[in-house]
Amino acid sequence: MSQYYNPKRIRNLYIPESKEPFRLSRSKVDLFLECPKCFYLDRRLGVARPPGFPFSLNSAVDALLKKEFDAHRAKGSAHPLMKQYGVDAVPFQHSKMNEWRDSLRGGVTYLHEPTNFLVTGGVDDIWVNPEGELIVVDYKATSKDGEVSLDADWQIGYKRQMEFYQWLLRRNGFQVSSTGYFVYCNGSTDKEAFDGKLEFDVKLIPYTGDDGWIEKTLTHAKKALDDGAVPAQSADCDYCRYREAARDAQLDARQKIANQTKEKKDDIKKETLF
């Protein structure tokens, strides 16, 4: 069994009658929006989707960007990227900054009393403008031809991620700008040689978020977990389609074997009669 995957988890399961707050991460809320069935199997029954292997290069870019912005945080100065794009802000200094960045053991947290969910999310960075508004910042790394953007359908997850962090910080009593920024690093492939280094074009992409969907989504997620029946799957969920195809293939194979066995028995009976 892979060290990265536990196919039948017995911890961190939702128990409807429990009075203890249930920790629900931003990524699991996004999972509910992707496929209610996968969400239920994961949070209620302990059968999660198999994880993808970590992208170490992306993690390295994140770590280096954090060091770079932290150097300006310590000085209270603006990063050159902010000046280049005309963003009047500096990295936000706060005693919980490292905790807010730790999505596994910390994150920005908020107890949503209507659902009793302890909602969490780990931010990449936070800036602050002269008006005292916090600005949510998310780091992204890729390598593609042409300009990076937020126009692809699958990038709706990036946008929801931004909105979720904005919502969490607001619920923690902060004034938060509706405009956040993606620091998008695009690995360049048009160089003549590798020469032991990969160069990135760094672009700052603004995004104006709307967190109006979050409250109702948490309510719907709570209702799904409290229900005794497994919710319907999303029509475009590849994981559910795979499970269905695998199940049908097994049933077909068993039926084929059963038919072959019956045919053999019938042949034996005929031979016995003659």
Stockholm file with secondary structure:
# STOCKHOLM 1.0

chainA/1-274         MSQYYNPKRIRNLYIPESKEPFRLSRSKVDLFLECPKCFYLDRRLGVARPPGFPFSLNSAVDALLKKEFDAHRAKGSAHPLMKQYGVDAVPFQHSKMNEWRDSLRGGVTYLHEPTNFLVTGGVDDIWVNPEGELIVVDYKATSKDGEVSLDADWQIGYKRQMEFYQWLLRRNGFQVSSTGYFVYCNGSTDKEAFDGKLEFDVKLIPYTGDDGWIEKTLTHAKKALDDGAVPAQSADCDYCRYREAARDAQLDARQKIANQTKEKKDDIKKETLF
#=GR chainA/1-274 SS CCTTCCSSCCSSCCCTTCCSCEEEEHHHHHHHHHCHHHHHHHHTTSCCCCCCCCCHHHHHHHHHHHHHHHHHHHHTCCCHHHHHTTCCCEECCCTTHHHHHCTTTCCEEEEETTTTEEEEECCSEEEECTTSCEEEEEEEEECCSSCCCSCSGGGHHHHHHHHHHHHHHHHTTCCBCSEEEEEEEEECCCSSCCTTCCCEEEEEEEEECCCTTHHHHHHHHHHHHHSSSCCCCCTTCHHHHHHHHHHHHHHHHHHHHHHHHHHHHHHHHHHHHC
#=GC SS_cons         CCTTCCSSCCSSCCCTTCCSCEEEEHHHHHHHHHCHHHHHHHHTTSCCCCCCCCCHHHHHHHHHHHHHHHHHHHHTCCCHHHHHTTCCCEECCCTTHHHHHCTTTCCEEEEETTTTEEEEECCSEEEECTTSCEEEEEEEEECCSSCCCSCSGGGHHHHHHHHHHHHHHHHTTCCBCSEEEEEEEEECCCSSCCTTCCCEEEEEEEEECCCTTHHHHHHHHHHHHHSSSCCCCCTTCHHHHHHHHHHHHHHHHHHHHHHHHHHHHHHHHHHHHC
//
